[in-house]
């Protein structure tokens, strides 16, 4: 069994003696937020999870939180055990690398520090797990900050 990128999706290819069988991969996305005593953080992360799910059927999207809010990362991972996914992508909803990105989240998802790939036990099978980078530098985010600055200037 091999996983291959095919246009904008992944396919799994099985080769046997005479046949090649391909099927689309069902991907899970765990969107990880920081968590806060204020409700806005949880609401924001969950709203983005819903927005991602509404924009694409490519991912089964669930949210989990590093601390304070529920579900925890481990509880959200447990929710994926009810899904029939072939790969799990853990996406931190953080701007930059820090202790949570480098140490805490990898520990929660069962990855050694500095590792981006591992596995996830799911209903008697093991599926690949990959850990995405934080948001980082992106021109779209710069555009959003300029838009927000313009909106703030209307207060003058």
N, C-alpha and C positions, 0 to 999 in steps of 0.2 A: 504494500500500500504506500502510495506517495501522495504528497500534497503539492499542488502546482498552482501558481497564480494563472488565472485565465481571464483576460480583460480586467474587469473590476471585481472579480470574485475569486474564490479558491475552489478548486475541484479536487476530489480525491480520485485517484486512478488505481484500479486494481488490474493487474496483468496476470492472466493465467495462460495456459498453453495456446489457446486459439482466440481468446476474447480479451478485449480491453473494456472495462466497465468504468464509466465516469459518473459521478454525481456531485451536485452542488453541496458545499459544506455549509452546515448551519452553525453560525458563529454566535457566541455569547459575548456581551460586553459588560464588564463590571465597572461602572463609573464610580470612582472613589473620591468622596469629599472629605474635608478636614473634620467638620463637626463644630458645633458652637452652642453655647447656652442661649443665644439669640435664635429665633426661629428662621431668620432670613437665609442663613447658610443652607439649612436642610431643604427649605422650599426651593432655593435656587438650583441646587444640585438635582433634586427630583424633577424640577421643571425642565432642565436640560436633558435629563434622561428621557422624559416624555417627548420632548422635541426631536431628539435623535431617533427615537422609535417611530415617530410620525413621519419623519423625513425619509427613512429608509427601512425596508423590510429585511435588510441584510443582517441585522443583529437582533438578538433577544437581549434587551437592555434591562439591567437591574442596577440599583444604587446601593452603596454601602459607605460607612463613615469610619474614619480613623479613630475618632473618640467622641464622647458625649452623646451623639445622636444614634438612633437606631434606624435601620439595622446596622449592626457592626459589619466589618468586612467579612468576618467568619460566618455570620448569619446570612449575609448576602450570598456568599459562596455556597452555603448549604441549600439556598433556594435554587441554584442552578442544577442541583441534583434531581430536580423535578422536570428539567428540560432535556430535550434530546439534542444536545449540541455536539459538534465535532471538534471545536477549538474554543478556547476561552481567552479573551483579551482583557487585561486589567488596565484601565485608563485612569490615571490620577487627574483629578480636576484641580490641579495646582499650577501656579504660574512657573515656578522655578524649582530646581533641585534643592533639597535641604534634608534634614534628619528624617522626616517622615518618608520622603521619596527614596532616599538612599538606604535606610535601615528598617524603619518601622513597617512600611507597607510590604516590602519583600518578605520580612519575617511573618507577617500575617497571612501571606499567600503561599508560604512554604518555599520561598526562593532564598538561596544563599545571597548574601550581600554582593552586589556587583553583577548579578546574573539577571538576564532578561528572559530566559526560556526555561520552562520546567514542564511538569505534567499536573493534571488534575484528575483525581479519581471520581468517576461518575457512573453510577448504576452498573457496576461490574466491569467497566472498561476504563481505560486511561486515555485522556485526550490531551493534546498539547495546550500549554498555558504560556502566553507571552505577556510581558509587562511593557507597556508603552511609556514613552517619555512624558514629562509634564508639558504644559502648553508651550513654554519657551518663547522665543522671539518669532513673531508672525506678523506680516504686513496687515492682515485682517484685524488683528488686535490694535495695531497702531491706528488704523482707520476708525475703529470704535472709540479710541481715546480722543481723537480729534472731534468726532461726532459728539461725544459727551462734553468736551470743552465748549463747542459751539452752543450746545443746549444750555450749559451753565452761563454763558455770556448773555443769553436772553433774559437772565435775572437782573441785569444792570438797567 
